[in-house]
């Protein structure tokens, strides 16, 4: 009886070791994703890689995404970002309003602007020499403008109810050829 228990225990131990060994990574294998996850956990991000990378200037975000954005003269508190290597983004303030400008070659709609929620009825389409723009107003007061040119899609978002004159001035700057 002792011999049977000893054999059963040995078989169980060997089976457990085989299962554990099968689940582990071979020694010396280079796995960038595993290192990135470990680095993220050590940095306190629970292993989630942040797709938003801050850059120094508009040229850098343009070089990485192929979309070159402009902002109006007089813009302040300017920050430049690349999102998931696809979206160029500039955050800035102008005439006391906060704006987020985005552009991408392959994304459009909510995938580009990231504004969730249902806009109020009555999208306004405005055509000026710089192009045709769709303007949406949200119940929370935000305003979103979207437009396209042959090379990219764009969005401009103001979290507050920026006035028509301010939005028009910004659009004339950011959409100018």
BAMAR-78790 format. One record per residue: x, y, z of N, C-alpha, C, O in turn; chain. Coordinates in pm, 1 decimal. Layout:
// BAMAR-78790
       nc1       nc2       nc3      cac1      cac2      cac3       cc1       cc2       cc3       oc1       oc2       oc3  mol
         X         Y         Z         X         Y         Z         X         Y         Z         X         Y         Z    A
...
// end
This chain:
// BAMAR-78790
       nc1       nc2       nc3      cac1      cac2      cac3       cc1       cc2       cc3       oc1       oc2       oc3  mol
      82.0    -118.8       0.0       0.0       0.0       0.0      86.4     125.3       0.0      60.3     219.7     -74.5    A
     191.1     125.4      85.5     280.7     239.4      88.4     347.3     258.0     -46.6     367.4     370.5     -92.4    A
     381.5     146.1    -110.1     447.8     151.7    -239.7     354.3     214.6    -343.2     399.8     293.9    -425.7    A
     224.4     181.3    -341.1     126.6     236.3    -434.8     110.9     386.2    -413.5     105.7     461.7    -510.5    A
     103.2     430.9    -287.9      89.4     573.4    -257.9     214.6     647.9    -301.9     206.0     758.1    -356.1    A
     329.4     588.6    -279.0     456.0     651.4    -318.1     464.3     665.2    -469.9     506.4     769.5    -520.0    A
     424.9     562.0    -543.2     427.4     566.8    -689.9     327.0     670.7    -740.4     358.5     748.1    -830.8    A
     206.5     673.0    -682.9     103.8     769.3    -723.8     150.7     911.9    -696.2     129.0    1001.3    -778.0    A
     214.1     933.3    -582.7     265.9    1066.5    -548.2     375.4    1109.3    -644.1     380.5    1225.3    -685.1    A
     462.8    1016.5    -680.2     570.9    1046.5    -774.0     514.9    1080.9    -911.3     560.7    1176.3    -974.2    A
     416.6    1004.7    -959.0     353.7    1031.3   -1088.5     287.4    1168.5   -1086.7     299.3    1244.4   -1182.9    A
     218.0    1200.8    -978.5     151.7    1330.7    -965.3     254.4    1444.2    -966.4     233.0    1546.1   -1032.1    A
     363.6    1427.6    -895.6     468.8    1528.5    -891.1     531.5    1547.6   -1028.6     551.3    1661.2   -1071.7    A
     562.9    1439.9   -1097.3     622.6    1448.8   -1230.9     524.9    1514.3   -1328.7     565.5    1597.5   -1409.8    A
     398.2    1478.2   -1322.2     296.5    1537.9   -1410.4     286.7    1688.4   -1386.9     278.3    1766.5   -1481.7    A
     287.8    1728.0   -1261.2     280.2    1871.0   -1228.7     400.7    1945.7   -1283.5     386.2    2054.6   -1339.0    A
     519.0    1888.3   -1268.5     640.4    1952.8   -1319.2     638.6    1963.8   -1471.4     682.3    2064.9   -1526.2    A
     589.0    1862.1   -1539.7     579.7    1864.7   -1685.9     483.0    1974.5   -1730.3     511.8    2047.8   -1824.9    A
     370.0    1986.2   -1663.3     271.4    2089.2   -1697.6     330.0    2227.8   -1674.8     316.3    2315.9   -1759.7    A
     394.8    2247.5   -1561.3     454.7    2377.8   -1531.3     564.3    2410.4   -1631.6     572.4    2523.8   -1678.8    A
     647.7    2314.8   -1664.6     755.8    2337.9   -1760.8     700.1    2370.1   -1898.7     758.0    2451.2   -1971.1    A
     589.7    2308.5   -1935.7     528.1    2334.9   -2065.9     470.2    2474.6   -2075.2     458.3    2528.9   -2185.0    A
     434.4    2533.4   -1963.5     375.9    2668.0   -1963.1     480.1    2777.5   -1957.8     448.2    2893.9   -1981.8    A
     602.5    2743.6   -1927.3     704.4    2848.1   -1915.7     770.4    2873.0   -2050.1     761.6    2791.1   -2141.6    A
     836.3    2986.9   -2060.3     904.4    3026.3   -2183.1    1042.4    2962.3   -2185.3    1107.0    2952.6   -2081.0    A
    1088.8    2918.6   -2301.9    1222.1    2860.8   -2309.3    1326.8    2962.4   -2264.3    1314.1    3081.9   -2290.9    A
    1428.9    2914.2   -2196.7    1534.0    3002.3   -2146.4    1602.9    3074.1   -2261.5    1632.6    3014.5   -2365.0    A
    1627.8    3203.3   -2241.5    1701.2    3281.3   -2340.6    1616.8    3337.5   -2452.5    1668.6    3412.3   -2535.4    A
    1489.4    3305.1   -2458.5    1404.9    3356.6   -2567.4    1381.7    3505.3   -2547.0    1344.4    3548.1   -2437.8    A
    1403.7    3585.0   -2652.6    1386.4    3730.1   -2647.4    1240.7    3762.8   -2674.2    1189.7    3734.2   -2782.5    A
    1173.7    3821.8   -2578.0    1032.4    3853.9   -2593.0    1009.0    3998.7   -2551.5     994.1    4028.6   -2433.1    A
    1006.0    4088.4   -2650.2     991.3    4231.7   -2623.8     860.3    4262.3   -2553.8     856.0    4348.9   -2466.5    A
     752.8    4192.7   -2590.4     622.8    4219.9   -2528.9     626.1    4188.9   -2379.7     569.4    4263.1   -2299.5    A
     692.0    4080.4   -2342.6     700.4    4045.6   -2201.1     781.0    4149.9   -2125.2     743.5    4188.4   -2014.4    A
     891.7    4196.2   -2183.3     972.6    4299.8   -2118.5     893.5    4428.9   -2104.3     902.0    4496.6   -2001.9    A
     816.1    4463.2   -2207.9     737.3    4586.1   -2204.8     630.5    4577.5   -2095.8     606.1    4675.1   -2025.0    A
     567.5    4462.2   -2082.3     466.7    4443.7   -1978.9     529.8    4454.8   -1841.1     475.3    4521.2   -1753.0    A
     644.1    4390.4   -1821.7     712.9    4397.6   -1693.2     750.9    4542.1   -1663.0     732.9    4588.5   -1550.4    A
     803.1    4613.3   -1762.0     840.5    4753.3   -1741.4     718.2    4836.7   -1705.6     726.1    4925.3   -1620.5    A
     605.3    4808.9   -1770.2     482.5    4882.3   -1740.5     434.8    4857.2   -1599.3     390.6    4949.7   -1531.0    A
     443.2    4732.6   -1554.7     401.1    4699.7   -1419.2     494.0    4767.0   -1319.1     448.4    4821.3   -1218.5    A
     624.6    4763.7   -1346.4     718.9    4827.9   -1256.5     695.5    4978.2   -1250.3     718.7    5040.2   -1146.5    A
     649.8    5037.5   -1360.7     623.6    5181.3   -1364.3     487.2    5214.8   -1305.8     452.9    5332.5   -1294.2    A
     409.2    5115.0   -1269.0     280.4    5139.6   -1206.2     164.5    5149.4   -1303.3      58.3    5199.6   -1266.2    A
     181.0    5103.1   -1426.5      72.8    5114.5   -1524.3      -1.4    4983.7   -1545.5     -79.8    4972.6   -1639.7    A
      20.6    4886.9   -1462.5     -46.3    4756.9   -1471.5     -24.8    4691.1   -1606.8    -109.1    4613.3   -1651.5    A
      86.6    4720.8   -1672.9     120.1    4655.4   -1798.1      49.1    4710.1   -1919.2      62.2    4653.5   -2027.8    A
     -25.6    4817.8   -1905.4     -96.1    4875.8   -2019.1      -4.7    4978.8   -2084.0      41.8    5072.1   -2018.5    A
      20.2    4961.4   -2211.5     107.0    5052.9   -2283.4      24.8    5173.9   -2326.4     -79.5    5158.7   -2389.9    A
      70.8    5292.8   -2292.7       0.6    5416.0   -2327.1      25.4    5448.2   -2474.4     140.6    5463.9   -2514.7    A
     -80.5    5458.5   -2555.8     -61.3    5486.4   -2698.3     -35.2    5633.7   -2728.2      -8.5    5669.1   -2843.0    A
     -42.4    5720.2   -2626.8     -23.1    5863.8   -2647.3     118.6    5901.0   -2605.9     158.4    5881.3   -2491.1    A
     194.7    5955.3   -2702.0     332.9    5992.4   -2676.4     348.7    6141.6   -2702.3     317.6    6190.5   -2811.0    A
     397.5    6213.4   -2601.3     417.6    6357.7   -2616.9     542.4    6383.7   -2700.6     643.1    6313.9   -2687.8    A
     534.3    6484.1   -2785.5     644.7    6522.2   -2873.5     682.0    6667.7   -2848.6     613.0    6738.9   -2775.6    A
     791.6    6711.1   -2909.9     842.9    6846.1   -2888.0     776.4    6952.4   -2974.8     761.5    7066.8   -2932.0    A
     736.1    6915.0   -3097.4     684.9    7017.3   -3189.4     599.0    6954.6   -3299.0     587.4    6832.5   -3309.7    A
     539.4    7042.0   -3379.7     450.4    6997.1   -3487.6     525.2    6917.1   -3593.3     468.9    6824.6   -3651.8    A
     649.7    6950.8   -3618.3     729.3    6878.8   -3717.9     743.4    6732.0   -3677.8     730.2    6643.3   -3762.2    A
     769.9    6705.8   -3550.8     785.2    6567.3   -3504.3     657.2    6486.7   -3523.7     662.3    6373.2   -3571.2    A
     542.9    6544.0   -3487.7     419.5    6466.7   -3503.8     387.2    6446.9   -3651.3     331.7    6344.0   -3689.7    A
     421.8    6545.1   -3733.9     400.3    6530.9   -3877.7     489.9    6425.1   -3938.7     445.8    6345.8   -4021.9    A
     615.9    6423.9   -3897.3     709.6    6324.9   -3950.1     667.2    6182.8   -3913.0     687.1    6090.1   -3991.6    A
     609.4    6164.7   -3795.0     568.6    6030.8   -3751.4     436.6    5985.1   -3811.4     418.1    5865.8   -3835.2    A
     344.6    6077.6   -3836.3     210.7    6039.3   -3883.0     184.8    6073.1   -4028.9      91.5    6020.2   -4089.3    A
     266.6    6160.9   -4085.9     243.1    6206.8   -4222.4     137.8    6315.9   -4230.6      99.1    6356.6   -4340.2    A
      90.7    6364.1   -4115.4      -9.9    6470.1   -4110.0      52.1    6589.7   -4038.0      89.8    6580.7   -3921.2    A
      62.0    6701.0   -4109.3     123.9    6821.5   -4054.8      14.5    6920.6   -4016.4     -59.4    6969.6   -4101.8    A
       5.3    6949.1   -3887.7     -99.0    7036.9   -3834.9     -43.5    7176.4   -3808.7      74.7    7194.1   -3779.1    A
    -132.7    7275.4   -3820.4     -97.5    7414.2   -3790.2    -195.0    7465.9   -3686.0    -308.8    7419.8   -3676.9    A
    -148.9    7562.5   -3607.5    -236.5    7626.9   -3509.9    -231.2    7777.5   -3531.7    -139.1    7827.8   -3596.0    A
    -329.8    7849.8   -3478.4    -332.7    7994.3   -3501.7    -221.7    8068.0   -3427.2    -178.7    8025.6   -3320.0    A
    -176.0    8178.7   -3485.4     -84.0    8266.3   -3413.9    -153.8    8312.0   -3287.0    -273.4    8341.1   -3288.9    A
     -81.5    8318.5   -3178.9    -140.9    8358.7   -3052.0    -188.5    8242.1   -2968.0    -236.9    8262.7   -2856.7    A
    -176.2    8119.3   -3018.3    -213.4    8001.7   -2938.6    -115.4    7988.2   -2821.8       3.3    8018.2   -2835.4    A
    -165.9    7943.2   -2708.0     -82.9    7928.2   -2588.4     -96.7    7786.8   -2533.3    -182.7    7709.7   -2575.7    A
     -10.2    7754.8   -2438.2     -13.9    7624.4   -2369.8     -19.3    7509.4   -2470.3    -101.1    7418.3   -2457.3    A
      67.3    7514.4   -2569.0      64.7    7418.3   -2679.5     135.9    7288.9   -2639.4     246.5    7291.4   -2585.5    A
      69.6    7174.9   -2667.1     128.7    7043.0   -2643.3     105.3    6957.8   -2767.0      -0.9    6963.7   -2828.9    A
     205.9    6878.7   -2802.1     203.2    6797.5   -2923.3     205.9    6649.8   -2885.8     279.9    6608.5   -2796.5    A
     123.1    6569.6   -2956.2     115.1    6426.7   -2926.7     101.7    6344.8   -3054.8      52.8    6392.6   -3157.2    A
     146.9    6219.1   -3045.3     118.3    6117.5   -3146.5      42.2    6007.4   -3073.7      83.7    5962.1   -2967.0    A
     -69.9    5964.8   -3132.4    -152.7    5861.2   -3071.2    -147.2    5736.0   -3158.2    -185.0    5738.7   -3275.3    A
    -100.1    5627.2   -3100.1     -95.0    5495.8   -3165.6     -27.0    5501.7   -3302.3     -62.3    5426.0   -3392.7    A
      68.3    5589.6   -3317.1     146.1    5607.2   -3440.8      60.7    5645.1   -3561.0     109.1    5641.5   -3674.2    A
     -67.3    5682.0   -3538.4    -158.0    5712.2   -3648.9    -216.1    5852.3   -3644.1    -246.3    5910.2   -3748.5    A
    -232.1    5907.5   -3525.4    -302.9    6034.6   -3509.6    -207.0    6142.4   -3460.7    -136.5    6124.6   -3361.3    A
    -205.7    6254.6   -3532.6    -132.4    6372.9   -3488.3    -229.1    6456.6   -3405.3    -343.5    6477.2   -3445.7    A
    -184.2    6504.8   -3289.7    -273.1    6583.8   -3203.5    -197.5    6702.9   -3146.4     -82.5    6691.2   -3104.1    A
    -264.7    6818.0   -3146.1    -212.4    6936.8   -3079.4    -321.3    6989.3   -2986.7    -435.0    7010.6   -3028.7    A
    -285.7    7009.6   -2861.3    -375.2    7073.8   -2765.5    -324.3    7215.7   -2744.9    -203.9    7237.4   -2731.5    A
    -416.9    7313.8   -2742.4    -375.5    7452.8   -2724.3    -492.5    7535.4   -2672.5    -608.0    7493.2   -2678.2    A
    -460.4    7652.3   -2622.7    -565.8    7745.9   -2584.3    -556.6    7867.2   -2676.4    -448.5    7906.2   -2720.5    A
    -673.2    7925.6   -2703.9    -680.9    8041.2   -2792.8    -801.0    8124.3   -2750.8    -913.5    8074.6   -2744.5    A
    -776.2    8249.3   -2722.6    -881.9    8341.1   -2677.2    -959.6    8285.5   -2558.0   -1081.6    8299.7   -2549.3    A
    -887.3    8223.0   -2467.9    -949.0    8172.5   -2345.7   -1019.6    8039.0   -2358.5   -1076.5    7990.4   -2260.7    A
   -1017.8    7978.7   -2475.1   -1082.4    7848.5   -2498.1    -975.2    7741.3   -2517.7    -868.2    7768.1   -2572.3    A
   -1005.7    7619.5   -2472.1    -915.5    7505.1   -2489.3    -957.7    7425.8   -2612.4   -1075.5    7394.3   -2629.2    A
    -860.9    7393.5   -2698.6    -888.9    7319.8   -2821.7    -802.2    7195.3   -2831.5    -690.6    7190.7   -2779.6    A
    -856.5    7093.4   -2899.9    -780.4    6974.7   -2937.8    -796.3    6958.5   -3088.0    -907.4    6942.7   -3138.6    A
    -684.8    6962.6   -3158.2    -681.7    6947.5   -3303.7    -619.4    6812.1   -3334.5    -512.5    6779.3   -3283.0    A
    -686.4    6733.1   -3418.8    -633.7    6601.7   -3457.1    -638.8    6584.8   -3607.9    -724.3    6641.5   -3676.0    A
    -545.7    6505.9   -3658.1    -544.4    6471.3   -3799.2    -490.1    6331.0   -3817.9    -402.0    6287.0   -3744.1    A
    -543.6    6260.4   -3918.1    -498.5    6124.2   -3946.7    -524.5    6091.5   -4092.5    -619.3    6141.7   -4152.8    A
    -440.6    6008.1   -4147.6    -457.6    5966.7   -4286.7    -562.4    5856.9   -4301.6    -634.8    5854.4   -4401.1    A
    -571.7    5766.6   -4205.0    -656.0    5648.3   -4221.4    -778.9    5644.3   -4131.0    -865.6    5559.2   -4150.4    A
    -788.5    5732.7   -4034.2    -901.3    5730.5   -3941.5    -994.2    5847.9   -3967.5    -952.5    5952.4   -4017.4    A
   -1121.7    5828.6   -3932.6   -1218.8    5937.5   -3943.8   -1325.7    5916.0   -3838.0   -1324.1    5815.5   -3766.9    A
   -1417.7    6009.3   -3827.6   -1527.4    5995.9   -3733.3   -1478.9    5984.0   -3590.7   -1378.5    6044.2   -3552.8    A
   -1551.3    5905.3   -3511.3   -1519.8    5892.7   -3369.1   -1382.9    5830.6   -3346.9   -1318.7    5857.3   -3245.3    A
   -1336.9    5747.4   -3441.3   -1203.3    5689.2   -3429.3   -1096.7    5798.0   -3431.1    -990.3    5782.4   -3371.2    A
   -1125.0    5907.1   -3499.4   -1030.5    6018.1   -3504.9   -1054.0    6115.6   -3390.4    -962.6    6141.6   -3312.2    A
   -1174.0    6169.5   -3379.1   -1195.0    6277.4   -3282.0   -1213.4    6228.8   -3139.6   -1182.8    6303.1   -3046.4    A
   -1262.1    6106.8   -3118.6   -1274.7    6051.4   -2984.8   -1379.2    6118.0   -2897.9   -1376.7    6102.1   -2775.8    A
   -1471.2    6192.4   -2957.7   -1576.3    6259.4   -2880.3   -1697.8    6167.4   -2876.7   -1761.2    6142.3   -2979.2    A
   -1729.1    6117.9   -2758.0   -1842.3    6027.7   -2742.2   -1964.2    6106.4   -2697.9   -1952.3    6217.8   -2646.9    A
   -2078.6    6049.1   -2717.3   -2202.3    6116.6   -2681.6   -2275.3    6158.6   -2808.1   -2219.2    6156.9   -2917.6    A
   -2397.5    6195.2   -2791.6   -2482.0    6232.0   -2905.0   -2487.1    6383.9   -2917.7   -2525.3    6452.2   -2822.7    A
   -2448.9    6438.2   -3034.3   -2459.2    6583.3   -3050.9   -2605.5    6625.7   -3060.0   -2693.9    6545.2   -3089.5    A
   -2628.0    6751.9   -3034.3   -2762.5    6806.4   -3050.2   -2802.4    6796.6   -3196.6   -2716.8    6788.9   -3284.7    A
   -2932.3    6797.0   -3222.0   -2980.1    6794.5   -3360.4   -2934.4    6920.4   -3432.3   -2915.0    7025.3   -3370.9    A
   -2917.9    6908.4   -3560.3   -2886.4    7026.1   -3639.7   -2739.0    7047.4   -3664.7   -2684.3    7151.3   -3627.8    A
   -2673.5    6950.4   -3727.1   -2535.7    6970.1   -3769.0   -2531.9    7085.6   -3867.5   -2615.0    7094.4   -3957.9    A
   -2435.9    7172.8   -3849.2   -2421.7    7287.7   -3938.4   -2302.7    7261.9   -4029.5   -2194.1    7228.3   -3982.4    A
   -2322.9    7277.3   -4159.2   -2212.5    7267.1   -4254.1   -2180.2    7407.4   -4302.3   -2266.6    7479.2   -4352.5    A
   -2053.8    7444.9   -4286.1   -2008.5    7578.1   -4324.3   -1904.3    7562.8   -4433.5   -1813.3    7480.7   -4422.2    A
   -1917.4    7641.0   -4538.2   -1818.6    7639.5   -4645.5   -1751.7    7776.3   -4650.6   -1817.4    7878.9   -4668.2    A
   -1619.7    7775.2   -4634.8   -1538.4    7896.0   -4645.8   -1426.3    7864.5   -4743.6   -1411.2    7749.0   -4783.2    A
   -1347.1    7963.4   -4784.0   -1241.4    7935.1   -4882.1   -1149.7    7819.1   -4843.0   -1094.3    7752.3   -4930.4    A
   -1133.3    7794.6   -4713.9   -1044.9    7687.0   -4669.0   -1108.2    7549.2   -4683.0   -1037.6    7448.8   -4673.7    A
   -1240.2    7541.2   -4705.3   -1304.7    7411.8   -4722.8   -1444.5    7407.6   -4665.2   -1501.4    7509.9   -4627.2    A
   -1499.2    7285.6   -4659.3   -1633.2    7261.9   -4605.6   -1618.7    7191.2   -4470.9   -1546.5    7092.1   -4459.6    A
   -1687.3    7242.6   -4369.3   -1671.2    7194.5   -4232.6   -1806.6    7157.9   -4173.2   -1903.8    7232.0   -4188.6    A
   -1813.0    7043.1   -4105.0   -1933.1    7003.6   -4031.4   -1911.7    7040.0   -3885.0   -1811.5    7001.8   -3824.7    A
   -2006.8    7114.3   -3828.2   -1994.8    7160.9   -3690.2   -2105.7    7098.1   -3606.9   -2223.7    7108.1   -3640.6    A
   -2066.1    7033.3   -3497.8   -2158.9    6966.9   -3406.8   -2150.7    7035.9   -3270.4   -2042.9    7075.9   -3226.4    A
   -2264.7    7049.1   -3205.1   -2268.5    7103.2   -3069.3   -2322.3    6994.1   -2977.7   -2420.1    6926.9   -3010.5    A
   -2257.9    6977.0   -2863.0   -2295.2    6871.8   -2768.5   -2370.0    6930.3   -2649.2   -2347.6    7045.5   -2612.2    A
   -2458.7    6851.2   -2589.0   -2538.2    6900.6   -2475.7   -2452.4    6955.3   -2361.3   -2493.9    7047.3   -2290.9    A
   -2334.4    6899.3   -2343.0   -2245.5    6943.4   -2235.6   -2178.8    7076.1   -2269.2   -2108.9    7133.2   -2185.6    A
   -2199.8    7125.8   -2391.2   -2143.7    7254.3   -2431.2   -2027.3    7245.4   -2527.2   -1986.2    7347.5   -2582.4    A
   -1972.9    7127.7   -2549.1   -1859.2    7114.5   -2639.4   -1898.7    7134.5   -2785.0   -2014.0    7114.9   -2823.4    A
   -1799.9    7173.9   -2865.2   -1823.1    7190.4   -3008.8   -1715.3    7113.9   -3084.3   -1597.0    7120.0   -3050.6    A
   -1758.6    7042.2   -3186.9   -1670.3    6959.6   -3268.4   -1684.5    7001.0   -3413.6   -1795.4    7018.0   -3464.3    A
   -1570.8    7017.2   -3479.9   -1569.0    7048.4   -3622.3   -1489.5    6938.4   -3691.5   -1380.1    6903.6   -3646.9    A
   -1543.7    6883.2   -3800.4   -1472.1    6781.4   -3877.4   -1463.2    6824.6   -4022.7   -1552.1    6892.7   -4073.7    A
   -1354.9    6784.3   -4089.3   -1337.5    6812.2   -4231.1   -1230.6    6720.3   -4287.1   -1158.2    6654.1   -4212.8    A
   -1221.9    6717.2   -4417.1   -1124.3    6632.7   -4486.1   -1062.9    6709.5   -4600.5   -1121.4    6803.6   -4654.1    A
    -944.1    6667.2   -4636.3    -885.0    6710.0   -4762.3    -836.2    6582.1   -4829.5    -845.2    6475.3   -4768.9    A
    -785.3    6588.6   -4951.3    -748.6    6464.2   -5019.5    -646.7    6377.2   -4945.5    -638.7    6257.3   -4972.0    A
    -569.0    6434.6   -4853.7    -465.8    6355.4   -4787.9    -495.7    6310.0   -4646.9    -427.8    6220.9   -4596.0    A
    -596.5    6369.2   -4581.1    -619.5    6335.8   -4440.3    -757.6    6382.0   -4394.3    -827.6    6456.2   -4463.2    A
    -793.5    6335.0   -4275.4    -916.5    6377.2   -4207.8    -876.1    6452.6   -4081.6    -772.5    6424.3   -4021.5    A
    -959.1    6549.0   -4042.5    -924.6    6635.8   -3930.7   -1043.5    6655.0   -3838.0   -1158.8    6638.9   -3877.8    A
   -1012.8    6690.1   -3712.4   -1116.1    6730.9   -3617.5   -1059.3    6839.1   -3526.9    -940.4    6840.9   -3495.1    A
   -1147.5    6928.2   -3487.0   -1114.3    7033.8   -3392.0   -1222.7    7030.5   -3285.8   -1341.2    7040.6   -3317.6    A
   -1183.0    7016.3   -3159.3   -1280.4    7006.7   -3051.7   -1252.6    7113.5   -2947.2   -1138.6    7133.4   -2905.2    A
   -1358.4    7181.8   -2906.0   -1353.5    7275.3   -2793.8   -1446.9    7220.1   -2687.1   -1565.4    7199.0   -2713.2    A
   -1395.2    7196.7   -2568.4   -1475.9    7137.0   -2461.6   -1583.5    7231.6   -2410.6   -1678.7    7188.5   -2345.6    A
   -1569.1    7358.8   -2439.5   -1669.3    7457.4   -2399.3   -1738.6    7510.2   -2524.3   -1701.2    7474.7   -2636.2    A
   -1836.5    7592.4   -2505.8   -1909.4    7649.1   -2620.1   -1831.9    7766.4   -2679.2   -1872.5    7881.8   -2665.1    A
   -1722.5    7737.1   -2744.1   -1643.5    7843.0   -2807.6   -1732.1    7916.7   -2907.5   -1811.5    7855.5   -2978.8    A
   -1717.5    8046.4   -2911.5   -1799.2    8127.5   -3000.9   -1768.3    8103.4   -3147.4   -1659.9    8056.7   -3182.3    A
   -1864.3    8135.4   -3232.5   -1847.8    8116.2   -3376.6   -1727.0    8191.6   -3430.3   -1653.8    8138.9   -3514.1    A
   -1704.8    8315.1   -3383.1   -1591.4    8394.1   -3431.4   -1458.6    8328.2   -3395.5   -1366.4    8324.3   -3477.0    A
   -1449.6    8276.9   -3273.6   -1325.9    8211.0   -3230.5   -1302.3    8084.7   -3311.9   -1190.8    8060.5   -3358.1    A
   -1406.2    8004.1   -3329.8   -1391.3    7881.6   -3408.9   -1354.2    7915.7   -3552.7   -1268.0    7849.9   -3610.9    A
   -1416.8    8016.1   -3610.4   -1385.3    8055.2   -3748.4   -1239.9    8098.7   -3760.9   -1173.0    8062.6   -3857.7    A
   -1190.2    8175.0   -3665.3   -1050.3    8219.4   -3668.7    -955.8    8100.3   -3659.9    -857.1    8093.3   -3733.1    A
    -985.9    8007.1   -3570.5    -901.7    7887.9   -3557.1    -905.7    7807.1   -3686.6    -801.1    7763.8   -3734.9    A
   -1023.8    7786.2   -3743.2   -1035.5    7708.1   -3867.0    -959.6    7772.7   -3982.2    -894.7    7703.2   -4060.3    A
    -967.1    7903.7   -3993.2    -893.6    7972.1   -4100.2    -744.3    7946.5   -4088.3    -674.4    7938.2   -4189.3    A
    -694.5    7933.7   -3964.8    -552.0    7907.5   -3943.2    -516.0    7761.8   -3965.4    -419.0    7731.6   -4034.9    A
    -593.5    7671.1   -3906.7    -555.2    7529.6   -3910.5    -583.8    7464.6   -4045.0    -519.3    7365.9   -4080.4    A
    -679.1    7517.9   -4120.5    -715.6    7456.3   -4248.5    -653.8    7527.6   -4367.9    -676.0    7487.2   -4482.1    A
    -576.6    7633.0   -4343.3    -515.4    7707.3   -4454.3    -413.0    7619.9   -4525.1    -340.4    7543.2   -4461.9    A
    -408.4    7632.5   -4655.1    -313.8    7553.3   -4735.6    -172.0    7595.9   -4712.0     -79.9    7539.8   -4771.5    A
// end
